[in-house]
Amino acid sequence: MLEVVDLLKTFNPGTPNEVRALRSVTLRLEPSSFLIIIGTNGSGKSTLLNAVAGTFLVDTGTITLAGQNITRWPEHRRARLIGRVFQNPFSGTAPSMSIAENLALAARRGQPRGFGWTLNRRLREELRERIRSLNMGLENRLDNAIGSLSGGQRQALTLIMASWLKPELLLLDEHTAALDPKSADQVIRLTHEIIERDRLTTLMVTHSMQQAVHLGDRIIMMHKGQILHDLQGPERARVRPEDLLRRFDDVRRREQLDPAVAELLQQRYV
């Protein structure tokens, strides 16, 4: 289970560039839940993922994962519990190392590393079988540098790496945004299969309303560092892409209204 309570984060405090990125964000995610986070640029959705991952420490608030208070843990320590796939297909892997070496590192995360024993015959066969399921023809290219692959191939492998040890939490930060439509569809299919098969607790940020309504069991919409809408249960089951787009339009309209009128609309739609 993931629980974040009253998270606050301000960047460049006390300067003209001050940004209040998270404002008292509270969220509880049950085991095996799949939460989709949407919002406009600067709404705080990726900041929330970075706060959970430990990219930076929050100013105030607490983060609890799998019964452990990880609020002050450094990022590398949290990585024992968290798998992550970034937007950039070239993040999260070592480009000059082979496919097999990258996957071996993921398989041995948190254990002593040494390729003399991590890449034995048994492990190579396991790697080959997992890669074969991608249907990308990569199972016979284990010794190729991972940096030589296409963005879609690399992102698919990064997803396998992030989920190899069945982490307590999987973070997906717009992980198909940089891909062409065909590759994005392949990675989304793989994402769904892995999360369903391993029942992974997942936070996924996306700009795609189609992905938002076809994946996950809960949707939150963020705005100016706060959770504006939290759709779950029957309300989540009924939501369509046009419903989400309407909510975005409501936000844009409120931004142009008198603050008192905007507050009335906020009360109506939250």
N, C-alpha and C positions, 0 to 999 in steps of 0.2 A: 504494500500500500504506500502511496505517496500522499503526503499532506504538507501543504505550504500555508503558513498563517501570517497574515499582515505583512507581506513583503513590501519593503520600500527600497527604491534605488534611485539616486539622483546622480547624474553625471555632471562633472564640472561645476560643483556647487559653489555659489557665491560669485560666479562670473557671468558675463553677458551670454555665455554659451550654455548656461545651466539648463538641464533637461531632466524633468521628473519622469523617469522611464517606467517605474512601477509605483503604484499608489495603493497601498494596503490591499494587495492581492491575496485572497484566501481561496484555497482550492483543495478538495479531497478527492483522491482517485483510488477506487477500490481495485484489488488485484484482478488482473485480466481485463481491465477496462481499456477501451480504445478511444481516446479523446482527440478530437480535431479542434485546432485553434485557428480562427480566421480573424482578419482585421486589416485595416488599411496600413500603408507604410507608416512606420513610426507609432503604431498602436501599442507596442510592447510585447507582441507575441513571441518574437525571437529573443527578446530580452528575458522573458520568462523562462524559456528553454535554457538560455545561457546561465541564468541564476541557478537553476536546478543542476545543471552540469558542472557548475563551479568555475566557469570562465572568469567570473569576478565574484566577490563576496557582497552580499546585500548589506544595506545600511542598518536595517532593523528587520525583525521577523525571524521565523524559524522554518527549516526545511527538514522533514522527517521522511526517510525511505526505509522500508523493510524493518521498521521498528528502531532505527538508528537516527539520531540527530546528526545530520551531515552539514548543518548550516555553516560551520567553520572548517570543514574539510577542504583541503586543496583539490584541484581538479583531478590530478592523477590518482588520488585515493578514491574519489568517487567513481572513477572509471572501472573499479572492481565490481561495482553494482550497476553501472549504466553503460548501455551501448548507444552509439550515436552515428547518424548519417547526416552529412552536411549537404548544403545546396550545391556546392562546387564538387563535381565528380573527382577532382584531383586533390581533395582534402581527405584526411583520414587514412591515407595509404602511403607507402614508401615507393615512389615511382621507379626507382632504379633497381628495386628488388623484384624477384620473380613472383608470379601468382602464388606458387606454392609457399614461398617464404613469407609473404604477407599473410596468407591464411594460417600458416603455422604459428605466427606471432599471435593472431587472434585466438587460436585454439589453446595457447599456453599463457593467456593473459593472467597475470598475477602469480605466475610460477617462474622459476629460474629459466633463462633462455640460453639455448645453445644449439645451433643447427646440426651439430654432429649427431644429436639424438632426436631432435624434434622432427626431422624430415626422414624418418625411417620408412621402410616399405609399407608397414601397416597404416601409418598416417597418410602417406601419399595416396593409398587406395581409398581411404576415407575422403580425402580432399577431392579425388577424381569423381567419386560417386555423388558428392554434394554438388559439384560443379555441373555434372551431367544433367541434373534436374533443371538447370537453367535453359537447356535447349539452345545454347549459343555456340556450341562447338568448341568450348574452351577446355574441356576435360583432357584433351591431348596437347594442350599448350601450357602445362604447368610451369615450364621453365622459361616462358616468355616474361619479359619485364612488364609489370602491370601498367607502367606508364605508356606502353605501346598500344593499349586497348582504346576502343572508342569510349565516349562518355557513358553510354548506356551499359556497356559491358562492365566498365569499371564501377559504376554505381550499383549494379547488381551484385558484384563481388563484395563491395563495401557493405552492403546490406547483410550478406551472409556472414561477413566478419563481425559486424556489430551484434548479430543475434546468435553467434555460434555457441556461446556458453549460457544461453537463455538468461539474459540479464534481468535484474529486478525491474528495470525500467528501460524502455527503448525510446530514444528521442530522434524524431525525423524532422529536420528543419528545411522545408521546401525542397525535398530531396529529388524531385523530378523537374524543378523549375528550369534548369539549364539544359534539359534534354529535348530532342525532337519528339513530336507526338507519338511515333511508333515506339521509340525507346521508353518514353514516359509510361505508355500503356503496359509495356513488358515489366517495368520496375514496379508499377502499382500492382500488377497481378502477383508478382513475387512477394511484395509487401503483405498483401492480403493473405496469401498462402502461409507465410512464415508466422504471422501474428496469430492466425487461426489455429495452426498446427501446434504451436508452442504455448498458446494462451498467454502471450506477452502483454504486460501492462505497457501502454504506449501513449506518448504525446506526439502528435503530428501537426506541424504548421503547414498550411497550404494557402495559396491564392486561388485555387481552382474550386469553384462552387460545385462542379460535378464530383470531384473527389470528396468534398466535404459531405455531400449527401449520400454518396454510395459507399463510404468507408466509415468505420467507427460506430460507437453506440452513444456518443455524446458530442455536442458541438458547443464551444464557447466563442463568443465574439468579443474581442478586446478593442478598446478605444481610449487613447490618452492614458495608457498605463493601468486601466481598470477593466474588470470584466463587466461588459455591458449587457450581454445576454448569455444565458446558460440553458441550452436546449437538451433535454434528456427525457427518457420515458416516452409516453404517447406523443408529446409535442415533437420530440426528435424523430419519431417514426413517420410523422406526417410531413415533415419539412421537405421542400423542393428547392432547386436552385433559384427559382424566381423569388421565393420567400426570403432567401438570404440576401439577394440583390435588393429587394425592397427595404430590408433593414439597413443596408448600406446607404441607400438613398435617403432614408429617414435621418441617418446620422449627418449626412452632408447638408440636408435641409436645416436641421437644428443648428448647425454651425453658423448659419446665416441669419438666425432669428434672434430676437431679443432674449436675453438670458432667462427672464421670467417665463416666457412662452416655451422656451426650450425645456425648462424644468418640468412643465406640465406634460409635455410630450414624452419626456423621459419616464415619468411616473406611469404613463399610459402603456408604454411598450415594454417596460422591463418586467 
